[in-house]
Amino acid sequence: MDGRRFTVSGLEAFASGWFERGTLTWTSGANSGRRAVVKAQRDVVGAPTIELWNAMTGAIAPGDAFIVTAGCDKRFGTCRDKFGNRLNFRGFPHMPGNDFALGYARQGNRNNGGRL
C-alpha cells in the first residue's frame, strides 16, 4: 500500500476496470475531503486494488473510507452498455476516422462514388 495503490473491500461485485477514469473522494482519514482520479481498478490475487493517477498527500490507512464513481472512456459503446444512456450520448460515434477524413482522390483510383 502506498500513496497511489491500495487494496480495498466492498468492490468485489464489480468487474475489473469498472471504476477506471472515475472519481474517488475520501470521506475519512488523513485525506478526508480530497478527490483523485482512478487510473486502474483490478483484482490482484482475489482482492480489488485501486491505483490513482496521483499519489495522495496524506497516508492511506486501513479503514479509511471513500466514495468512488464509475468512470467513462467517452465512447458510445460504453455509454450504451455500461450506463444504459445511449439517448443522451453527446459525442459523434459514426464520424469517419482520421485516415478517411484526411484521404483524397487520386488519379487512377476508382473515384466514381461506388463501393470498393
Residue pairs with C-beta under 8 A, 6 or more apart in sequence:
1 7
1 60
2 55
2 60
3 52
3 55
3 56
3 57
3 59
3 60
4 39
4 51
4 52
4 53
4 54
4 55
4 56
5 49
5 50
5 51
5 52
6 49
6 50
6 60
7 44
7 47
7 48
7 49
8 47
8 48
8 49
8 50
9 47
9 48
11 18
11 19
11 41
11 48
11 50
11 68
12 43
12 48
14 41
14 48
16 41
16 42
16 43
17 40
17 41
17 42
18 41
18 70
18 71
18 82
19 38
19 41
19 50
19 68
19 69
19 70
19 71
20 38
20 39
20 40
20 41
20 71
20 73
21 37
21 38
21 71
21 72
21 73
22 37
22 38
22 68
22 69
22 70
22 71
22 72
23 35
23 36
23 37
23 38
23 68
23 69
23 71
24 35
24 36
24 37
24 38
24 50
24 52
24 66
24 67
24 68
24 69
25 33
25 34
25 35
25 66
25 67
25 68
26 32
26 33
26 34
26 35
26 36
26 56
26 64
26 65
26 66
27 65
27 66
27 67
28 63
28 64
28 65
29 58
29 59
29 60
29 61
29 63
29 64
29 65
30 56
30 58
30 59
30 60
30 61
30 64
31 56
31 57
31 58
31 60
31 64
34 56
34 57
34 58
36 52
36 53
36 54
36 56
37 52
37 53
37 54
38 50
38 51
38 52
38 53
38 68
38 71
39 51
39 52
39 53
40 49
40 50
40 51
41 48
41 49
41 50
41 51
42 48
42 49
42 51
43 49
50 68
70 82
70 83
72 78
72 79
72 82
72 83
74 91
75 91
75 93
76 86
76 89
76 91
76 93
79 85
79 86
79 88
79 89
79 91
80 86
80 89
95 101
105 111
110 116
